[in-house]
Amino acid sequence: MTLAKHALVFELNIYKSLLRWLLRRPSIPADFEPVGYAQLATPMMALWIFGSALELPLVHVLVPWHGLRISLLVIGVWGLLWMLGALAGLRSYPHLLGHDTLRIRNGATHDIAVPWEAIAHVATQDRSLPSSMWVLQQQQTEQGTHLNVAVSGRVNVHLTFRHQLRLSTKKGDMLVTGISLWVDEPREVAPRIRRHAESRASRN
């Protein structure tokens, strides 16, 4: 039941993202600055979308059995909408720099809030992770558990916390010592994150 619930929520998020994209209404609350992360995944997803779209007329022409042809067309349209929605999610739900928190997102599914005062260090380095399938990937270090929020199995901005921090994720609460994410322009974004963190730390 839990797996079915997660699958249903994920499916609904796909269509919600697609609707936002078509209406050009990205999820950016007031007083938040958006940070994009879709550029890395866009070319590969565009190829998959093109291939799926190309399959639809081919199935109609090449499959002679009416019942099978209709079934394949339905599956093909569903797959095409699913991939369009996945790409739309990356573009419609950017990371967010807010007054109190950094919200690290991946589509409509993942949204992890990190308070600025928890961030001690910010670094940039393009790093590949063991899997390109999973968004949330934990990594054990000498300091403790580090959480990666990946795009296509990669991260390029790395945050170290002042102390272990409990973060709320789609996989449940996680106690971590740092978090990494992917952004389109790390050299521009990392200083912005650093300024927010230092400004909040100076007030405290």
N, C-alpha and C positions, 0 to 999 in steps of 0.2 A: 504493500500500500504506500509506503514511504517513497519507494522508487517511482511508482506510478504518479504520485503527487508531484515529485520533482520534475518528472518528464512533462506533465501537464503544464506546470508553471513555466518551464523552459519554452514549451511550444507557444504559450500565450505571449511570453516576452518577445518571441520572434516576430509575431504579428503586430504587437504594440510598437516595436522598434521600426518595422516597415511603415506603419501608419505615420509615425513621427517624421520619418525621413521624407515620405511623400508630401506631407503637409509642411515640411521645412520648419519643424518646431522641435529643435533639440532640447533635451532635458538639462537646462542650465538655470537653476534657481537664482533669484535676485541676490546681488552682492557676492556672487561667486564668479571667478575667472576660469574659463574653460582651457583645458590643455589636451590637445589631440594626441592620439596614439594609433590611428588607423592606417597610416601610410605603409607600414611594413606588410600588413596582411592584404591590402587592397589588390595588388597585381595578381597574386595567386588566386584570391577569391573571384576576381573578375574573369580569370580563365575558366574556373569551374562554372561560373554563371553562364559564360558564353557557350561552353560545351553542353550544359544542360539545356539551354535554349535551342541549340542546334539539334539535339536529340528529338525534340518534339515533332518537327515535320518529318524527320527520317522514320520515326516509329509509324507515323500515319501512312507513309508511302510503302515501307518495307514489310510491315506485319499484315498478312492477309486476313487473319481471323478477327472478326469484329469485336467479340467479347474481350479477347486478349489485348487488342489494340486500345480499346477504351480503358482497360485497367492500367496499361502501361502509360497512357497519356495522363491519367489521374495521378499516378505515382510521379511522373515526370514534372507535372505542374506543381505538385506539393514540394518536390525537391528543389525546384527552381525558386519558389516562394521562400522556402526555408533558407536557402543560401543568400538570397537578397535580404532577408530579414536579419541574418547573422551579420552581414556587412553593414546594414543600416544601424544595427546596435552599436557597432564600434564607432560609427560617426555621430549617432544621436545621443550617446551617453559618454561624453568626454570626462577625463579626470577634472576635479574641481579644486581650485584654491579659494578657500573661504576665510572669514575673519578668525574663526577659532580652529578650524580643522582643514586638513588635506583629505579629500575624498578620492580614493583610488578605485577606479571602476573598470569593468570589462563588460560592455553591453549593458543590458538591463538586468543581468543576473547578479553581478558582483558589484558591491559598493561598500568599501571598507574605509571607515573614518579614522584618521590619525590626528590626534591633537598636536598642534605646533610645538607646545612646550616639551613634548616627549622626544623630539628630534635633536640629537646631539651632533650628528655628522652627516654630510651629504657628499656623495661621490658619484662620478660617472664612469662607466666602463661597459662596453657592449659584451654581454655574456650569454652564451647558449646554455640551456638547461637540458637535463637528461631526456625529457619528453617534450614533444611539440604539440601533444594532444591536450594536456591539462593546463588550465589557467592557473589554479592555485597549486603551488609545489613547495613543500617544506624542505629545508636543508639544515642539517645538523652541523653546527660549528663549535669551536672551543667555548664560545660565549653562551651558546644555547641554540634555540631553534630560530632560523631565519626564514621568513615567508617571501616567496616570489609570486608576483601577479604577472603572468607572462602573456605576451602576444606572439603567437607562432613559435613558442618555446624560447623566447629571448627576453632579456631585461637589460636596461642600460642606465638606470638611475637607482642608487642604493642608499638607503637611509638606515643609520644606526641610532638606536634609542638610548636615552640616558639610563634606563633601567628596563627590566622586563615589563612588557605591556600586554594586556589582554585585549585582543581585537575580536570583534564580532564578524564572522564570515559565513558564507553559505554552507560551509562544512562544520559550523559550530564555532564556539569561542576557542581562540588559540592564544597561548602565552608565548610571545616571541621577543627577540632582542633587536630585531630590525626587519625591514621590508624593502623589497626591490620591485620596480615597475618598469614598463616600457613607455617612452614618450617619443614623439616625432622629432623634437628638437632638444636633445638633452643639454647642450651647451647653453641654451637660452633658458630652459626650464629650471635646471639645477640651481642657478643663482637666485631665482625667484623663490624657490622653496627655502633656500638658505636664509634669505632676507626675512621671510615670514617667521621662520623658526627663531632666528636671533632676535627679532623684534619682540616676539612673545616672551622669550626667555629674559630679556632685559626688563620687561615690565614686572616679572615675577621675582 
